[in-house]
């Protein structure tokens, strides 16, 4: 900003509206004694990446952000005077700080704390400023947010708003812009972020654009990574020295296997300037991380490696991903915490997708590892009608898995025997192991299992408490008090009586002793730099024991002592998940206690759950209160419950008022409920007027609802204008509904022209375009649009798209298009691909494709393979294949196996198979066994199996057990189960 010392800063111009409050009462001069002139009240945690491009401004407290804005206005922009407009509790009309400059100009700085920033948010902020009380004539408006603002739609809207409100100069400072402003300002960064952050972030002078690349700052040179254990490679067993000084290297010679060849090809692609992603999927201690370590040894020394960890994996990844640049390895050992984080996982997955497809930032290599169950969680599509919690993760990961087998095959064993001549550890593993599980032996997994199975009762109790805590949803760091209180419930009365004073500390000490120098059953968690220091010691269960516990104890109920300790001693961030886990296991009382604890800690996500529990317990007024809280948190599950209960208790008007308030704050679901609930009390014109007012404030959903009402009233021209406004604000349903209306009133040509008009204004929907072209008979253009939609991740494109591909290109070409998508695990593509193979009379090819060892078995693959096997008289082969899938945890295969057995008249065999799988730890088999024994009229036995299934976390079984209890005349127990659930020991509870 230019300044002119010849003018004094102007005084504010009072408002002329006599109905307004005295403007001067709203002003606070920010002088030397003002709180905003003092140092900030607190500092965020220090940065945890080397030379980051972005500061962690999103971690500033609100008050610190206000302090920072004043400092930027004065010390960076040169304001000679500043004032705070508005006080706590007063409506500020979008103005926070006003800066006065020597040239007589004024700048308004408005601070906002959005988690994500949209074009609509920008429009709203500018509108509030322009239309609000303006007691001065500012020439510049700066909107400050700690969110990312580098979005095309936001940038386009900013340009539009600058044009509309010229000559007002509108600027947007997001996380990137704030970081750029502060980059040369070491003193400010030191003051607001701390010395450590200033040392890592700032330079001694302004950056030289000619020598700075914006994406070469995170991570460290790969040549500096000489310790594999720093990247989570498992330590291996120690071998005795044959003679003094005869020490072996930290890791034994590496035995390359098939999966190493695949990862090696990806590394070779990366060195040839092509970005790559690989996630090695396998059980614990099978060599996944070691394989990644060996692969990066082939990279040139000018590559970098970045391992984001703190403050949490997902946060660290999001904080630094924009600073990843060419020739960088992004190291994501155990990928689930990065991508499955409830609030951040999808953002992290989307950011990685952007990174991998951006040619200006490549080549990069993203290497990750995952247990099979975590991979399935992230990549399996949701059940029909269920929310898609991991869409971005699925699109990122599809086709990028590299399976790591549990055992060495014969070629690998042969190579290991050769290497064993130089390494006693390999020789010992080959001598002791008979099933090829060499890596597990080397990483002391077998030694851990021996320690576990032969441990005295107190040690086993602590391990079981840790195993159960982990499998029901506790984070990896387990508090000492939680383990001590929980372990008591895993001891018999005699074992408890035999314990001596100090038993727990002695047990912890013993469990921290390593197995032959490699690892220990429990290890003390040491917070990394930047992570919070725990108030008490926390312990981590050995990875292999954690994995073993999830299978071996999957059908075992967790002890009451563990559930009782969790509300008070569980980690804060685990409370919501644990509340839901308790509910799914029938423990309604513990679920409600965990909810209360989460609510007291200010954590959202359980209010609907509390309402449901209260409604079950026939406490409707309490349920109504919690449903109201849930709706305030925008929990979509709660709206229908709230409306239903409010009508039953005569509180409809009160709820309509609540929903109206939320609707006027851009709550789309509340808006639709208000329209429905007031349809009898408001005229259509009144509703349209209300919706129109909201639409004028930038509410896209209100504009669409107004369009629907006008369309129903036979006013298409007015409806179309509202639909257009909604579509241009990013409302996809408005595009679909407007096209349908135009088609019905004016025909296909006009509908396509309308789509083109919207596209020219920036509103597009590939699927709507493709379907409209198909309905208009323009098959070739429609197919092209469906293919673009499929490439963009729209799974529904494969339905009509496949039919058009056959029509336009023939069966073989259609199959060629679909096969890569089907192979990558896209279920709708699999269904279309198999249907085309069958239509082309290539049933043999279809069956071979379905039965390939690495095939992801979705419903289409399962159905097609079984039908083809049965049709060819290979029923036993079908049962064996389904049984193999069931043993791997494939629930659909388990139920299909039972159905086929019944179809073949082998019901007893189906029950026997289900019971066998249940004993092996497959929780779905518990449910299936209960279902089958019910069909056999074995009611009492079925109840026993239903009880086990509920305790193992099969939530839909509760209603079936209630029905069965009532069918056999045990009505009181059925009612109590429905109301109060089960105790930890499986008995039906008597109260909440």
Beta strands, then each sheet from edge to edge (+ up, - down):
strand 1: 27-29
strand 2: 81-85
strand 3: 97-100
strand 4: 106-112
strand 5: 140-145
strand 6: 169-173
strand 7: 220-221
strand 8: 276-281
strand 9: 304-306
strand 10: 328-332
strand 11: 364-370
strand 12: 401-403
strand 13: 478-479
strand 14: 522-524
strand 15: 538-541
sheet 1: 1+ 2- 3+ 4- 5- 6-
sheet 2: 7+ 9- 10- 11- 8- 12-
sheet 3: 13+ 15- 14+
end
